[in-house]
Amino acid sequence: MATHSRSQEDQHRIVSIDESKPIEARQVAIQVSRPGQMMERLRQLLEHDEGCVYEVYLDHLGKETCGIGHLIVPFDKEFGWPVGSPVSEERVNELFNKDVTIAISDAKWLIDDFDELPEEAQITVASLCFQLGRSRYSKFVKHLAAVKARNWTAAANQLRDSKLYKQATNRTERHAKRLEALD
């Protein structure tokens, strides 16, 4: 698996945002992040949440999957491969790049000013699009309205008050905490 390395300075910048500071100070810290950092952080988050498996496996619903949570569909060359069939790192990266591009496109469709959101909110919204797909995530009407209004506490609370929270508590709680940290 390819690893993404950062200098000690970049790592420090990412984790040194003091949440006790006013939002303006935190925004400045987020804005100094280098271009592409959001994509790297999103990949790391999704690898943590989804795992990264270089073979065909069955997900928690018994559906054929590979790579970083890529649901194998009929037009994928892996469709019909037996569980345990190896999938190359190159193919995992190709599938992930395609899937994350769709997730970000969906996020931009749901949140008109997605690019103007703080990076933590972008990561959360894109991750939820990746996990749920636009159709399912679009049903989180109150949560999405709170995101659009930049009411991060309300957005977090709406995640906690969802069926998703009961199904994937730890993951959804991490999303909620990431949003709350923006207030």
Steps between C-alpha positions, in 0.01 A plus 500: 500500500629846416563718799463872517786662687497845650774706650499541877396861445194398296403239757531760773285745305222246464479397864591829665171680436402622847127439530478747790588783262226695325380362169691770310832374639411142412398607148842659449665174605287306255565747216879461525466133413666418171294422190395138474524448873124455532515212248787337686321534833176371347680194366659433839164535672327270253780243519458504878121471484468263203830316516716435196482144375693380196261218420131437445316463829146509631397815686279501810195460275653207312567702185817455294741782573867580453750775568380790711136405535437470126176314439560282196233560236429316173714728281811453723746245366501343849129420477449128555854439623509259792551636851872511572603585143788749513452860386810703415600819681472683169140380455411586861631853441311526171173391662552728799574803282183433300289448814633806681451716191135394497470567875641851466279570199201384705610718793518802269155418366358484855688804634523774236791674672680180601838651404440784747439267796775458758719202413365290789146549371608417143661178624191407700252569220715324238550202729126471560440519123759225452341285771133555418482626144323820401152347501515374858697798634257747342235367740692657792304820435540666841868408522570639152304819580715545812818449294382760248425739788844428654325389819751229583351398836158448341659309210678273749185448704303406189758230425463367852123495459511273197462135417858515369622583851344178629650299213852649499527677835876546523543625146201734519614633838837586348316695229291679763803593709684628192207735430460610861866599512418770244274688745 
